Amino acid sequence: MSKQESVLINDVKYIRADSGVDMPYQIAVLDRGFVYIGYIKWNDNVLTITDAKCIRRWGTTRGLGELVNGPRPETILDTVGTIHVPKHALIHLIDVVESAWKNI
C-alpha cells in the first residue's frame, strides 16, 4: 500500500516530510505550447505537477522570465490540480519566488 504524499487542511497543502523528494514550486514549459506552475516531482520518467495552474496568458512584455517574481496583472491562470507529464514533453523548468505566488 502506498503512503499518502499530501493532505489538504483548511486549504493548505501539507506534504509528507519523509517523501524524500524535493518539490520546488516552478514554472514548467512543455511541448505544444503548454506552460504550468506548481510543485514539481519526478517519478521514473514522469513529471508530476501538483497544485498546478496552466498559465494561459503570461501578461508580460519581456517574456516568461518576468513571472519569476509572481504573476503580472494581465496574467491569466487556470487551476488544473495534479497533472502527469512524460519526461520527454518537458522543455525546461524555471525557478520562481514561491512566496510571490502563494495567494493565487
N, C-alpha and C positions, 0 to 999 in steps of 0.2 A: 504494500500500500504506500503510495507516495504522500509526502508531507505537504500540507497546505503552505504555500510560499508567502501568502499575504492575507491580511484581513482588513476590512473596511469598518472603522468605528467612527461614528459622528462625522462622516465624510472625510476622514483622514485615513490614508492607506498606510498600514504598518507592514514592513517586510521582515521576514524571519532573520534573526541575527546569524543563524547558523546556515543560511542558504549558500554561503561560500562564494557567491558571485556578486561582484561589484555591479550595481545597477545605476550608472550615471544617467542624469537627465540630459538628453542630447537631441539634436536635430538629425534625422536620418533621411538622406537623399537617396531615393530608389530609382530604378529604371522606369521608363514610361512616364516620367514627369511627376511621380508621387513624392511628396515631402511630408514627413511626420515628425512630431516631437513627443517625447515620452521617456520612460525608463527603459534602458537597453539591457538586454540579457542575451548571451549566446548559449545555445544548447545544440551540440553537434554542428550541423550545417544549417541551423535555423536561427534567425534573429527574431526574438520576441520583444515587442514594444508594448509595455503596459501603461495604463493611463494615457493612451495615445490620442493625439489630436492631429488631424490632417490639416496642414497649412494650405488652405485653398487659395488664399491671396496673401502674398507676402506683405504688401503695403509699403515696400521700400523703394528708395530711389537709387541706391548704390549696391543692390544685391542682397542675397540671403544672409550674408555676414552681419548685416545691421540688426538681425534678430537675436544675436548673442546676448544682448542686454535686455531682452524682453520684446514682446510684440509691439508694433507701431500702432497708432490709432486706426490706420487703414487695414491692418492685418485681419484676415478672416480665418477662423479656426472652426473645424467641425469635430466634435467629440466622437471618437471611434470606440474606445475601450481597449481591448487587447488584440493585437494583430501578430501573425506569424509570417515571416518573410524568408524565402530561401536565400541563403548566403550569397548566391550569385547575383541576386537582384539589387544588392547594396552597392551604391556608387561611392558614397563616403558619409562620415559622421562629423558633426560639428558640436564641440563642447559649448554649453551655454551657462549663463549665470542662473542657476536654478531658482534662487530667491526672487529673481525678476519675473519668473513665470508662475510663481506659487498661486496667485489668486485668479487664475484664468479659468 
